[in-house]
Amino acid sequence: MSKEEINAFLGAGTVYQGRLSFQGAVRIDGSFSGEVLSEGALIVGKDAEIEGVLNVGDLLLSGRFTGEVRAKRRVTVHKTGVLQGAIYTPALVMEEGALLDGQVIMQERPQGVE
């Protein structure tokens, strides 16, 4: 995914709480706590810390996430990624070095994702 495709960017040092909904792709490199709703891709940078509930099309995780992920298409946890919680997705990709502590439920279309 190229930078031109990213619709919004929450940079390092940014702290955000609440509900985030978007189209396309959003990258977070700061801290976020709350709910994310999107058919698009959420890109979590290696220094980011996210806590909450994610209902997204795709999750690309290089940072730290705690909570519940419901991904319509795929969850990718890169080698610097740490995921603690529950994952509901039809496809899970984990690079060597990635950490996962929780539950994985693989199903064709996760409940709660439209």
Protein Blocks (a to p, Z undefined) as FASTA:
>chain_A
ZZklpmbdcdehiacedddddehjaddfbdcedddddfbdcdddfkbccedddddfbdcd
fbdcedddddfkbccddfkbccedddddfbdcddehiaceddddddfbaghiZZ
